[in-house]
Amino acid sequence: MTPADAAVEALAAGLWRRLRDVVLAAERLERFNFAPERDPAPPSADWIRGLMDDAALTGSALDLVRRASAAGADPVNHRVLSLLVARDDAIPLAELARAVGLPALAAVERVSDLQQVGLARRVLEHGAVAATAAGRGWVRLLDLVAARVAAEARAGLPGLSGGAGA
């Protein structure tokens, strides 16, 4: 398996887990009976069964991939995520904020953006943050693409060291 294949696999597996978790949480919420004294039967979760429609499932997956891509591609979010991946362990939120040069509240918001799409996770009992498998895959994928673009630029732009026409 190539590094690009491994990055895509990690990203896809992590995003699949996020999609599964969202569906399971929505199903639990739909089935929760907020007023059993008024309505003894739990509400129906028919819309969740509708996800099994191939077009709905594909659309939901594509939406998640797009949202994760947008959140992960944001320059500040990418800096946060890259730091989490480089650390390879949970990092206290205050330390993360200092490392990326953000006020603590701004760091919390950035982490929330990344967490919402499955690229980062909070370690609540330690007040820390870590990258998920999807987050690690995203950073590796972008790093591989950037390295490839840089290699093509070195080879194809005149005047760069080792490039054609230098």
MARDREN-45457 format. One record per residue: x, y, z of N, C-alpha, C in turn; residue number from 1; residue in three letters. Coordinates in Angstrom, 1 decimal. Each point is the difference from the previous one (the first is absolute). Last residue first. Layout:
! MARDREN-45457
((X Y Z) (X Y Z) (X Y Z) NUM ALA);
...
! end
This chain:
! MARDREN-45457
((17.3 24.9 -16.1) (0.7 0.8 1.0) (1.4 0.3 -0.6) 166 ALA);
((-3.7 -2.7 -1.9) (0.2 1.4 -0.5) (0.8 0.8 0.9) 165 GLY);
((-2.5 -3.9 2.2) (0.3 0.0 -1.4) (0.2 1.5 -0.4) 164 ALA);
((1.1 -1.3 5.1) (-1.1 0.0 -1.0) (0.5 0.1 -1.4) 163 GLY);
((2.7 0.1 4.2) (-0.4 -1.3 -0.5) (-1.1 0.0 -1.0) 162 GLY);
((0.1 4.2 2.8) (1.1 -1.0 0.1) (-0.5 -1.3 -0.5) 161 SER);
((-2.3 4.3 -2.0) (0.1 -0.7 1.3) (1.0 -1.0 0.0) 160 LEU);
((-1.0 2.5 -3.9) (0.7 0.8 1.0) (0.0 -0.6 1.4) 159 GLY);
((-3.9 -1.2 -3.5) (1.3 0.4 -0.3) (0.7 0.8 1.2) 158 PRO);
((-3.9 -3.8 0.4) (0.2 1.4 0.0) (1.4 0.4 -0.3) 157 LEU);
((-1.6 -4.6 0.5) (-0.6 0.7 -1.1) (0.2 1.4 -0.1) 156 GLY);
((1.5 -3.1 3.6) (0.3 -0.6 -1.3) (-0.4 0.8 -1.2) 155 ALA);
((-1.1 1.4 4.4) (1.5 -0.1 -0.1) (0.4 -0.5 -1.4) 154 ARG);
((-4.5 -0.1 1.0) (0.4 1.4 -0.2) (1.5 0.1 -0.1) 153 ALA);
((-2.0 -4.1 1.0) (-0.3 0.3 -1.3) (0.5 1.4 -0.3) 152 GLU);
((0.4 -1.4 4.4) (0.9 -0.8 -0.9) (-0.2 0.4 -1.5) 151 ALA);
((-3.0 1.8 3.2) (1.4 0.6 0.1) (1.0 -0.7 -0.9) 150 ALA);
((-4.3 -1.8 0.3) (-0.1 1.3 -0.7) (1.4 0.6 0.0) 149 VAL);
((-0.5 -3.9 2.5) (0.0 -0.3 -1.4) (-0.1 1.3 -0.8) 148 ARG);
((-0.2 0.4 4.6) (1.3 -0.5 -0.3) (0.1 -0.3 -1.5) 147 ALA);
((-4.2 1.1 1.8) (0.9 1.2 0.0) (1.4 -0.4 -0.4) 146 ALA);
((-3.1 -3.5 0.6) (-0.4 0.8 -1.2) (0.9 1.3 -0.1) 145 VAL);
((0.5 -2.7 3.8) (0.4 -0.7 -1.2) (-0.2 0.8 -1.3) 144 LEU);
((-1.6 1.7 4.1) (1.5 0.0 0.0) (0.5 -0.7 -1.3) 143 ASP);
((-4.6 -0.2 0.9) (0.4 1.3 -0.4) (1.5 0.2 -0.1) 142 LEU);
((-1.6 -4.1 1.7) (-0.4 0.2 -1.4) (0.4 1.3 -0.5) 141 LEU);
((0.7 -0.9 4.6) (0.9 -0.8 -0.9) (-0.3 0.2 -1.5) 140 ARG);
((-3.0 2.0 3.1) (1.3 0.7 0.1) (1.0 -0.8 -0.9) 139 VAL);
((-4.2 -2.1 0.5) (-0.1 1.3 -0.7) (1.3 0.8 -0.1) 138 TRP);
((-0.3 -4.0 2.6) (0.0 -0.3 -1.4) (-0.1 1.3 -0.8) 137 GLY);
((-0.2 0.4 4.6) (1.3 -0.4 -0.4) (0.1 -0.3 -1.5) 136 ARG);
((-4.2 0.9 1.9) (0.8 1.2 0.0) (1.5 -0.3 -0.4) 135 GLY);
((-3.1 -3.6 0.4) (-0.3 0.8 -1.1) (0.8 1.3 -0.1) 134 ALA);
((0.5 -2.8 3.8) (0.5 -0.6 -1.2) (-0.3 0.8 -1.3) 133 ALA);
((0.0 3.0 4.2) (-0.6 -1.3 -0.3) (0.7 -0.6 -1.1) 132 THR);
((2.0 3.7 3.6) (-0.5 -0.2 -1.3) (-0.6 -1.4 0.0) 131 ALA);
((0.0 3.0 4.5) (0.8 -0.9 -0.8) (-0.6 -0.1 -1.4) 130 ALA);
((-0.1 3.0 5.1) (-0.5 -0.2 -1.3) (0.9 -0.9 -0.7) 129 VAL);
((-1.5 1.5 5.5) (1.0 -0.1 -1.1) (-0.7 -0.3 -1.3) 128 ALA);
((-1.2 0.1 5.0) (0.0 1.4 -0.7) (0.9 0.0 -1.1) 127 GLY);
((-1.1 -3.9 2.8) (1.3 0.7 0.1) (0.0 1.4 -0.6) 126 HIS);
((-3.9 -2.8 0.0) (0.5 -0.1 1.4) (1.4 0.6 0.2) 125 GLU);
((-2.2 -0.1 -4.4) (-0.6 0.9 1.0) (0.6 -0.1 1.3) 124 LEU);
((1.5 -0.6 -5.0) (0.2 -0.9 1.1) (-0.4 0.8 1.3) 123 VAL);
((-1.3 0.5 -5.5) (0.3 0.6 1.3) (0.2 -1.2 1.0) 122 ARG);
((0.8 0.1 -5.6) (-0.9 -0.4 1.1) (0.5 0.7 1.3) 121 ARG);
((0.2 0.4 -5.9) (0.6 0.1 1.3) (-0.9 -0.5 1.0) 120 ALA);
((-1.3 -0.2 -4.5) (1.5 0.1 -0.2) (0.8 0.1 1.3) 119 LEU);
((-5.1 -0.2 -1.1) (0.7 -1.2 0.3) (1.5 0.0 -0.2) 118 GLY);
((-3.6 3.5 -0.3) (0.1 -0.8 -1.2) (0.9 -1.2 0.2) 117 VAL);
((-0.8 3.0 3.6) (-1.3 -0.1 -0.6) (0.0 -0.9 -1.2) 116 GLN);
((4.0 1.3 2.2) (-0.7 -1.0 0.7) (-1.3 -0.3 -0.7) 115 GLN);
((2.5 3.7 -1.4) (0.6 -1.3 -0.4) (-0.6 -1.2 0.6) 114 LEU);
((-1.6 4.3 1.3) (-0.2 -0.2 -1.5) (0.6 -1.3 -0.4) 113 ASP);
((0.8 1.2 4.4) (-1.4 -0.4 -0.2) (-0.3 -0.2 -1.5) 112 SER);
((4.2 1.7 1.2) (-0.1 -1.4 0.3) (-1.4 -0.5 -0.2) 111 VAL);
((0.7 4.5 -0.5) (0.6 -0.7 -1.1) (0.0 -1.5 0.3) 110 ARG);
((-1.7 2.8 3.4) (-0.8 0.1 -1.2) (0.6 -0.8 -1.2) 109 GLU);
((2.6 0.5 3.9) (-1.2 -0.9 0.3) (-0.9 0.0 -1.2) 108 VAL);
((3.6 3.0 -0.2) (0.4 -1.4 -0.1) (-1.1 -1.0 0.2) 107 ALA);
((-0.9 4.5 0.8) (0.2 -0.2 -1.4) (0.4 -1.4 -0.3) 106 ALA);
((-0.1 1.4 4.5) (-1.4 -0.1 -0.6) (0.1 -0.3 -1.5) 105 LEU);
((4.1 0.9 2.2) (-0.6 -1.3 0.4) (-1.4 -0.2 -0.6) 104 ALA);
((3.4 3.1 -2.7) (-0.6 0.1 1.3) (-0.7 -1.4 0.4) 103 PRO);
((4.1 -0.3 -3.4) (-1.5 0.4 0.0) (-0.4 0.3 1.5) 102 LEU);
((4.3 -1.9 -2.3) (-0.1 1.5 0.1) (-1.5 0.4 0.0) 101 GLY);
((2.1 -4.5 0.0) (-0.5 0.5 -1.3) (-0.2 1.5 0.1) 100 VAL);
((1.6 -2.3 3.8) (0.8 -0.5 -1.1) (-0.4 0.6 -1.3) 99 ALA);
((-2.5 0.9 4.0) (1.3 0.7 0.0) (0.8 -0.4 -1.3) 98 ARG);
((-4.0 -2.3 0.7) (-0.3 1.4 -0.3) (1.3 0.8 -0.1) 97 ALA);
((0.3 -4.5 1.5) (-0.3 0.1 -1.5) (-0.3 1.4 -0.4) 96 LEU);
((0.6 -0.9 4.6) (1.3 -0.1 -0.7) (-0.2 0.1 -1.5) 95 GLU);
((-3.9 0.0 2.7) (0.8 1.2 0.2) (1.3 0.0 -0.7) 94 ALA);
((-2.7 -3.9 -0.1) (-0.5 1.0 -0.8) (0.8 1.3 0.2) 93 LEU);
((2.3 -4.8 0.6) (-0.9 0.9 0.8) (-0.4 1.2 -0.9) 92 PRO);
((1.2 -4.6 -2.3) (0.7 1.2 0.5) (-1.0 0.8 0.7) 91 ILE);
((0.7 -5.5 -1.8) (-0.8 1.1 0.4) (0.8 1.2 0.6) 90 ALA);
((2.3 -3.1 -3.6) (-0.5 -0.2 1.4) (-0.9 1.2 0.3) 89 ASP);
((2.8 -0.1 -3.9) (-0.4 -1.4 0.1) (-0.5 -0.4 1.4) 88 ASP);
((2.0 4.2 -2.3) (0.1 -0.4 1.4) (-0.3 -1.4 0.2) 87 ARG);
((-0.6 1.9 -4.3) (1.5 -0.1 0.4) (0.2 -0.4 1.4) 86 ALA);
((-4.4 0.7 -1.5) (0.5 -1.2 -0.6) (1.5 -0.1 0.4) 85 VAL);
((-2.2 3.8 1.5) (-0.6 -1.2 0.6) (0.6 -1.2 -0.5) 84 LEU);
((1.1 4.0 -2.1) (0.6 -0.1 1.3) (-0.4 -1.2 0.7) 83 LEU);
((-2.1 0.9 -4.0) (1.4 -0.4 -0.3) (0.7 -0.1 1.4) 82 SER);
((-4.3 1.8 0.1) (0.0 -1.5 -0.3) (1.4 -0.5 -0.2) 81 LEU);
((-0.6 4.6 0.5) (-0.4 -0.7 1.3) (0.1 -1.5 -0.3) 80 VAL);
((0.7 2.7 -3.7) (1.1 0.1 0.9) (-0.2 -0.7 1.3) 79 ARG);
((-3.5 0.2 -3.1) (1.1 -0.9 -0.5) (1.2 0.1 0.9) 78 HIS);
((-3.5 3.0 0.8) (-0.4 -1.4 0.4) (1.0 -1.0 -0.4) 77 ASN);
((0.7 4.4 -1.5) (0.2 -0.1 1.5) (-0.4 -1.4 0.5) 76 VAL);
((-0.7 0.8 -4.7) (1.4 0.1 0.4) (0.3 -0.1 1.5) 75 PRO);
((-4.0 -2.5 -2.7) (0.2 1.4 0.6) (1.4 0.1 0.5) 74 ASP);
((-1.7 -4.2 -1.6) (0.8 0.9 -0.9) (0.2 1.4 0.5) 73 ALA);
((-2.7 -3.4 2.3) (1.4 -0.3 0.0) (0.9 0.8 -0.8) 72 GLY);
((-4.8 0.7 0.0) (0.6 0.2 1.3) (1.5 -0.3 0.1) 71 ALA);
((-2.3 -1.0 -4.0) (0.0 1.5 0.2) (0.6 0.3 1.4) 70 ALA);
((-0.5 -4.5 -1.1) (1.0 0.6 -0.9) (0.1 1.5 0.3) 69 SER);
((-3.4 -2.5 2.1) (1.3 -0.3 0.6) (1.1 0.7 -0.8) 68 ALA);
((-4.3 0.3 -1.7) (0.1 0.8 1.2) (1.4 -0.2 0.7) 67 ARG);
((-1.0 -2.6 -3.8) (0.1 1.4 -0.4) (0.2 0.9 1.3) 66 ARG);
((-0.9 -4.6 0.6) (1.3 0.2 -0.6) (0.3 1.4 -0.3) 65 VAL);
((-4.3 -1.1 1.5) (0.9 -0.1 1.1) (1.4 0.2 -0.6) 64 LEU);
((-3.4 -0.2 -3.1) (-0.1 1.2 0.8) (1.0 0.0 1.1) 63 ASP);
((-0.4 -3.8 -2.6) (0.6 1.1 -0.8) (0.0 1.3 0.8) 62 LEU);
((-2.3 -3.7 1.8) (1.5 -0.3 0.1) (0.7 1.2 -0.7) 61 ALA);
((-4.7 0.0 -0.2) (0.5 0.3 1.3) (1.5 -0.2 0.1) 60 SER);
((-2.0 -1.2 -4.1) (-0.1 1.5 0.3) (0.5 0.4 1.3) 59 GLY);
((-0.4 -4.6 -1.0) (1.1 0.6 -0.7) (0.0 1.5 0.2) 58 THR);
((-3.5 -2.3 1.9) (1.2 -0.3 0.7) (1.2 0.6 -0.8) 57 LEU);
((-4.2 0.5 -1.9) (0.0 0.8 1.2) (1.4 -0.3 0.8) 56 ALA);
((-1.0 -2.5 -3.9) (0.3 1.4 -0.4) (0.1 0.9 1.3) 55 ALA);
((-1.1 -4.6 0.5) (1.3 0.1 -0.5) (0.3 1.5 -0.3) 54 ASP);
((-3.3 -1.7 3.8) (-0.1 0.3 -1.4) (1.3 0.4 -0.5) 53 ASP);
((-0.6 -0.5 4.5) (0.4 -1.2 -0.6) (-0.2 0.0 -1.5) 52 MET);
((-1.4 3.4 3.1) (1.4 0.1 -0.4) (0.5 -1.2 -0.7) 51 LEU);
((-4.5 0.3 1.9) (0.2 0.6 -1.4) (1.4 0.2 -0.4) 50 GLY);
((-1.2 -1.4 4.4) (-0.1 -1.1 -1.0) (0.2 0.5 -1.4) 49 ARG);
((-0.2 3.3 3.3) (1.3 -0.7 0.0) (0.0 -1.3 -0.9) 48 ILE);
((-4.0 2.6 0.6) (1.0 0.7 -0.9) (1.3 -0.7 0.1) 47 TRP);
((-3.5 -1.6 2.7) (-0.1 -0.4 -1.4) (1.0 0.7 -0.9) 46 ASP);
((-1.1 -0.5 5.1) (1.2 0.5 -0.6) (0.1 -0.5 -1.5) 45 ALA);
((-4.0 1.1 4.1) (0.5 -0.8 -1.1) (1.3 0.6 -0.5) 44 SER);
((-1.8 0.5 5.3) (-0.2 0.5 -1.4) (0.6 -0.9 -1.0) 43 PRO);
((-1.7 -2.0 4.7) (1.0 0.8 -0.5) (-0.2 0.5 -1.5) 42 PRO);
((-3.9 -1.1 3.7) (0.7 -0.6 -1.1) (1.2 0.9 -0.5) 41 ALA);
((-3.2 1.3 3.4) (0.7 -1.1 0.5) (0.9 -0.7 -1.1) 40 PRO);
((-1.9 5.0 1.1) (0.1 -0.8 -1.2) (0.8 -1.3 0.4) 39 ASP);
((-1.0 3.3 3.3) (-1.0 0.5 -1.0) (0.0 -1.0 -1.2) 38 ARG);
((2.9 -0.7 3.7) (-1.3 0.1 0.6) (-1.0 0.4 -1.0) 37 GLU);
((4.6 -0.3 -1.1) (-0.6 -1.3 0.0) (-1.4 0.1 0.6) 36 PRO);
((3.5 3.3 -2.2) (-1.2 0.2 0.8) (-0.8 -1.3 0.1) 35 ALA);
((4.2 0.3 -2.4) (0.1 1.2 0.9) (-1.1 0.1 0.9) 34 PHE);
((2.4 -4.1 -2.7) (-1.4 0.5 0.3) (0.1 1.1 1.0) 33 ASN);
((3.5 -2.3 -3.8) (-0.2 0.5 1.3) (-1.4 0.6 0.2) 32 PHE);
((1.9 -1.5 -4.2) (-0.8 -1.0 0.8) (-0.2 0.4 1.4) 31 ARG);
((2.6 2.7 -3.1) (-1.4 -0.2 -0.5) (-0.8 -0.9 0.8) 30 GLU);
((4.5 0.5 1.2) (-0.7 1.3 0.3) (-1.5 -0.2 -0.6) 29 LEU);
((3.0 -3.4 -1.0) (-0.3 0.0 1.4) (-0.8 1.2 0.4) 28 ARG);
((1.5 -0.2 -4.4) (-1.0 -1.1 0.2) (-0.4 0.0 1.5) 27 GLU);
((3.5 2.8 -1.3) (-1.3 0.6 -0.5) (-1.1 -1.1 0.3) 26 ALA);
((4.4 -1.3 0.9) (-0.5 1.1 0.9) (-1.3 0.5 -0.3) 25 ALA);
((2.0 -3.0 -3.0) (-0.4 -0.7 1.3) (-0.5 1.0 1.0) 24 LEU);
((1.7 1.7 -4.1) (-1.3 -0.7 -0.2) (-0.4 -0.7 1.3) 23 VAL);
((4.1 2.1 0.1) (-1.0 1.0 -0.2) (-1.4 -0.7 -0.2) 22 VAL);
((3.9 -2.7 0.2) (-0.3 0.6 1.3) (-1.1 1.0 -0.1) 21 ASP);
((1.5 -1.9 -4.0) (-0.7 -1.0 0.8) (-0.3 0.6 1.3) 20 ARG);
((2.6 2.7 -2.7) (-1.4 -0.1 -0.6) (-0.8 -1.0 0.8) 19 LEU);
((4.6 0.4 1.2) (-0.8 1.2 0.3) (-1.4 -0.1 -0.5) 18 ARG);
((2.9 -3.4 -1.2) (-0.3 -0.1 1.4) (-0.8 1.2 0.5) 17 ARG);
((1.6 0.1 -4.4) (-1.1 -1.0 0.1) (-0.4 -0.2 1.5) 16 TRP);
((3.7 2.7 -1.0) (-1.2 0.7 -0.3) (-1.2 -1.0 0.0) 15 LEU);
((4.3 -1.8 0.8) (-0.4 0.9 1.1) (-1.3 0.8 -0.3) 14 GLY);
((1.8 -2.9 -3.3) (-0.5 -0.8 1.1) (-0.4 0.9 1.2) 13 ALA);
((1.8 2.1 -3.9) (-1.3 -0.6 -0.3) (-0.5 -0.8 1.2) 12 ALA);
((4.3 1.9 0.3) (-1.0 1.0 -0.1) (-1.4 -0.6 -0.2) 11 LEU);
((3.7 -2.9 -0.1) (-0.2 0.5 1.4) (-1.1 1.1 0.0) 10 ALA);
((1.2 -1.7 -4.2) (-0.6 -1.1 0.8) (-0.3 0.5 1.4) 9 GLU);
((2.5 2.8 -2.9) (-1.4 0.0 -0.4) (-0.8 -1.1 0.8) 8 VAL);
((4.7 0.2 0.7) (-0.7 1.3 0.5) (-1.4 0.0 -0.4) 7 ALA);
((2.5 -3.6 -1.6) (-0.1 -0.1 1.5) (-0.7 1.2 0.6) 6 ALA);
((1.1 0.0 -4.6) (-1.1 -1.0 0.3) (-0.3 -0.1 1.5) 5 ASP);
((3.7 2.6 -1.4) (-1.2 0.7 -0.3) (-1.2 -0.9 0.2) 4 ALA);
((4.3 -1.8 0.7) (-0.3 0.9 1.0) (-1.3 0.8 -0.3) 3 PRO);
((0.3 -4.8 -2.1) (0.8 1.2 -0.1) (-0.4 0.9 1.2) 2 THR);
((-0.1 -5.5 -0.2) (-0.9 1.2 0.0) (0.9 1.2 0.0) 1 MET);
! end
